[in-house]
Amino acid sequence: MVGRIAAGRPVAHVAAEMGVSRTTAWRWWRRYQQQGRAGLVDRPSRPRTCPHRTPACTETRIRIWRHLARRGPVDLARRVGIPASTVGRVLARHHTPLLRECDPLTGAPVRASRRSAARYEHPYPGALVHIDVKKLGRIPAGGGWRAHGRSEQVRGRGIGYDYVHTAIDDHSRLAYAEIHLDEKGTTCAGFLTRAAAFYATHGITVERVLSDNAKNYRSSRAFADTATALGIRLKFIKPHCPWTNGKAERLNRTLATEWAYARVWTSNDQRTAALPGWLSHYNLERPHTGIGGQRPIDRVNNVPGQYS
């Protein structure tokens, strides 16, 4: 097009021959006159200036908080004081990997996969409570391999596991957890009793409990008798479909990321002692994207006065 105009042809005629508007033809012709062939190179469509763009210092604060806290846009927005949508755009602009694609302790990107499933939610607290067990290796005295690196001296072989029994209300996401030495049916029965009592203190009556098909839930007479005594109906997921119990699975993942592997622990007792504080933060302070950025306590009916 530029070559035809340079040969002396009228701009309007060349534009009609090339199937473009006169404005476009004149634009390219002026670029060629001003810059030569360099003016014909494609330019990005983004604006040269963005007067309303988030200030660089704010973007830096967001990136620092993301590195230190390893939290999502909703939590970072609360810390920085700007909308979560803005935080999400800043993280995307800097090509920040998603949390599920990062190591929970170091934050380094790793390969990860996630199965998507249709989201459902029961209409009121207590209609369904999800339960599960998270198995964690115990930490040797002085710290394990995360503190000292991988070696035979700090493997902690033979010291066993902690079994974190977890429960989460389907509607409010109010969570409860205990650490035990096993996951036997009698242990699960005791946990169910105390979990029901915990929810009762918040005005929640547990009607149904959903779990996987592990023997400690499905085949335990003690667990079944306890549920009957509490007036709780037991439900089990479809075999080989763990995502059916997705809220408990997600709680376990959050628990591992934000508590179990959030820092380098120097002893197992130190990690155990930190669980109640983290649970309090989870229930009373931490916003959840699955419930519109609310805290679990915000969705609980008949909240006691100490949480108002």
N, C-alpha and C positions, 0 to 999 in steps of 0.2 A: 504494500500500500504506500509506504513512504517512497519507495523507488519510483512508482508511477507519478506521485505528486512532484518529486524532484525532477522528473523528466518534463515538467511543464503542464501536466494535465490539471484541470480544475479540481479542487478538493471535493466539491459536491458530487461531481461525476464519478470520481474514484470511490467515494463512500458508497454510492449506489451500486457500483460494480462489485464491491467487496461485501455488501450486505450489512453495513454498519451505519450508524447515524453520522450526520455531519459533525456533531460535537465530538464524537470519538475520533473521527479522522483528524479534525483540527488538533485535538489533544496530542495525539501521537506525532503529528507533523511538527508542533511547537517543541515537543520534547527533543525531537531529532535536531531541530534548528539550534536549540540551546545547549544540548549535551552530546550530540553526535550519536554513535551507535550505543554508547553507554545508557542513553536515555530510553532505549527500547527494551531494556531488561525489565522483567516483571518486578513489581514492587509489592510488599505485603499489604494486605487490605486493612490492617489495624491502623488506628489513628496515630499520628505522630506524637501527640500529647494526650494524657489522660488526667485532666485536672481533678477528677473525683476519685482517683485511685487511692487505695489505702496507703497512708504514709509509710515510707521505708522503715522507720523506727518501729512502727506497729507491727509490720510484717516480721521484723527481726524478733520482736517479743513473742509473736505467735510461734515462730520456728524454734526459739529457745525453750518455750514452755512445752512444745510438742516433744522435743528431745529429752527434757528433764522428766516430764510427767507421763509421757506416752499415753495420751488420752485423745479422744475424738473431738470433733468440732464443737459439740454442745458443751462439754466440760471446759475446753479451752476458751470458748466465748465467755463463760462465766468468770474465768480468771482474768481475761484481758479487757472485758467490758465492751465488746462489740458483738453484732449478730453472728450466729453460728454459720449462716450462709456465707458471710464475708470470710470467716475463718476457713471454710471449705474451699472457697475460690483461691485464697492465698496458698493453702497447702497444695492444691492442684497446680497452681501457677509455678510452684517450685518443685513440681514432680515428686512430692512427698509420698512414699508408698503407704498403702492402707495398713492399719494396725494388724489385720489378720495376716498380712504378708511379712510381718516383722517378728524377730525373736523377742519374746516377752521380757527378757532380762536386759539384753544389750540394745535392742531396738534395731539391730542390723536386719536388712531385708533378707527374707528366706522364701523359698517356694511354699505355697500353701494352696489348698483347694477347699471349697465350701459347697456343700449341697444346699440348694435353695428349696424351700418348702412353703406352702401356703400358710400365712399367719392367721391364727385364730386367737380369740380371747373370750374368756367367760365373763358374764355381765357384772359380777359382784365378787368381793373378796370372800374366800372360803369355798366357792363353788368347785374349785379344783386346785389342789396343791401338788406340784411336781417334786419328787424326791429322787435322790441318786447318791452314789458314793464315789468320791474322787480319791484315788490311791496315789500317795506321795512317798517317795523314798525319804527315810529319816536322815537327819543331818548329823554327822559325827561331831564330837566335841572339838572345838577350834575351827569348824568349818569344813566343808567338803571341796569337791573339785572346782566349784564355781569360785571359791575363795583362793585356792592354792594351785589350780590347774590340774589337769588329768595326770595322776600318777598312782602307783599301787599303794602308796602310803596313805592316801586320802580317799580311797574308793568307798570306805564305809561298808564294806562287804559284811553281811551277816547281822547288821543292826536292825534290819526289818523295815516296816513301812508304817506310815500313818494313814488311817482311813478317815477321810473327811466326809461325814454324812451331811448332806445338804437338803434343804427344802425351800421352795419358792412358790409364793402364791401366784396363780395364773393371772389374776386381774391387777393386783396392786404391785407385784414384783417384790413384796416384802419377803425377806430371806432370813433363814435360820440355819446354823451349822454347828456341828460338834466334831471333835477329833477323838477317834477311838483306836484301839489296837487291832480290831478285826471288823469284819462285816457279816458276822453270823446273824441268824434270824432273831435270836434273843436280844442282840445289840441293836438291831434295827427296830425291834419292838419297843425297846426303851427310848430310842431316839424319837419314834413316832409319838409316844406319850408326851415327851417334853416339848416336841415341836407343836403339838396341839395346844399344850398349856401356854406356850409362847404366843401363839396366834390368839388365844382366848384373852390374854392381857390387852390385846389391841382391839377387842370387840369382834373378833373373827371366829366363826364356828366352821371348822373344817368339815365339809360334806363328802368330798371324794379325794382320793390320793391316786396319782398316776406314777407308775414306776416301770422299769424294764422287767425282763422275764428272768432275772437272776434268781437262784434258788432261795437266797435269803429273803426274798420278797414273795415269790410265787409258791414255794413249797413249805415255808416255815409256818408251823402251827401257832407258835408264839406270836408271830407278826399278825396272822389272821385273827387270832383271838383278841389281840389288843385293838385292832381296827374295829372289830365287832363291839367291844366294850365301849369304845369311844363314839360309836354310831357313824363310823366312816366306811364308805363304800370303796373297795379296792378296784382299781382299773390297771390294766397292763397294756403295753404297747404291742403293736403288731410285730411278730418276729422279724428280725433283721431290718427293722425300721427305726433306728435310734433317734432320728430327727423328730419322731412323734413326741418325744420327751424333750423337745428342743430348748425349752426355757431352763430346765435343769442343766442340760448340757452347756448352755450359754453361761449360766451362773458359774459352773465349774471352770469354764475357760476364763471368765472374768476374775474369779477367785485366784486362779493360778497366775494370771498376768499381773494383777494389782496387789496381791498379797504374797503368795507362796514364792514367786520368782521375781518380785518387784525389786528386791535388793539382795545383797550377799549376806546370809545369816551365818553367825559364828557358832550357833548351837541349835538343836532341835527345840529346846525349851524357849529360846528367844523367838523363834518363828511361831510357836504355839501361843505364846503370850500376846502376840500382835493380832491374832484373829478376832477377838471381841471388838477391839477398836476399829478394825477394818469393817466388820459387819455393821457397826454403828454408823460409820461413814456411808456405807452402801445404802442403808435404809433411810437415813435422815438427811444426807447432804448430797449424795451423788445423783445427778440428773440422768434419766434414761431416755434414749432416743425412741425406744419402742412404745413409750407412753407419752410422747409429745414433749420430752424434756422435763417432765415432772420427776419429783423424788417419789420413791415407793410410799413414804409416809403420807404424801399428799393425796393418795388414792385410797387410804384406809378409812373406813367408816368408824364412827364412835371412837375417835382418837383420844387417848387419855390426856389429861391436862398438861403433863410434863412435856408433851411434844407439840403443844399448840403455839 
